[in-house]
Amino acid sequence: MQTIAERLKSAYVRIEQATDSANRPRNSVRLLAVSKTKPVSDINQAYEAGHRLFGENYVQEGIEKINQLQHLTDIEWHMIGPIQSNKTKLVAENFHWVQSIDRAKIARRLNDQRPTTLPSLNCCIQVNINDEDSKSGVQPKDLPELIEIVNSLPHLTLRGLMAIPKAEMKTEEQEQTLGALAELFSEYRTKLSNFDTLSVGMSDDVEAAIKHGSTMVRIGTAIFGARN
C-alpha cells in the first residue's frame, strides 16, 4: 500500500514525463491536489511531503479544513466546485483561488464580499467545453462577455480558464475538445496581463491535457485514493 507521499511523488513524475513529451518546461505545469471528501490528516501528509496547493469542491467542507489548518499559512486553497449565491461570502473570505466562476452574478458577489484586507481573489472562468447539461460552466460563445465583466471587478484577478471535459472520450474527440480549449486560452492570454492559467486535466487525462497546454492539473484519486 503506497503512502500519500509516494503517490504524490508519482504524480509529479507523471507530470514531468508529460511536459518532457510535449517539449515544455517542467515547471510550466502546477499540480493541484484535490482533497474533497478526504480528512485533514491526509492533507497534513501531503503537506509534510512538501505539497502546498489543495482544491476543494464543497464550500462547507473546505471552510472546515481551512479553519483546522489555518496554522499552515503557506497553503494555497482553491475552490473548484460550483458556488451557490448564499455561499459566496464564505468563499470570498477564505479561499485564495476560485476556479469555478460560471456567471456574472457569482463574480460580482465574490468581488463585493472579498475583504479589503486580503489580496484580490484569483479567479478562473469555468467553460462548459462539451456543452454537457450535467456540468457547470459558461458556453464558449458567452465567454467574451463574462471575461469582460470579471476583468472589470477590482477585487478579482482573472487568471484563466478551467474546464472538466467529458469523461471517456475517444482520442479524436478528446483532441478536438482540448484543442478548442487551448485556442480559447491562447486568444485571451495575448490580450490580458494576468491570464496565465489553463486548469484542465485530471487523474485520467493528465498527459493529453499537458500536450494541449494545460498549466494546472487537478489530481485527487491518484494521490489520496478512491473517494469515500
Secondary structure, DSSP 8 states (H G I E B T S, - for coil): ---HHHHHHHHHHHHHHHHHHTT--GGG-EEEEE-TT--HHHHHHHHHTT--EEEESSHHHHHHHHHHTTT-TT-EEEE-S---GGGHHHHHHH-SEEEEE-SHHHHHHHHHHS-TTS--EEEEEEE-TT--TTS--B-GGGHHHHHHHHHH-TTEEEEEEEE---TT--HHHHHHHHHHHHHHHHHHHTT-TT--EEE---TTTHHHHHHTT-SEEEE-HHHH-S--
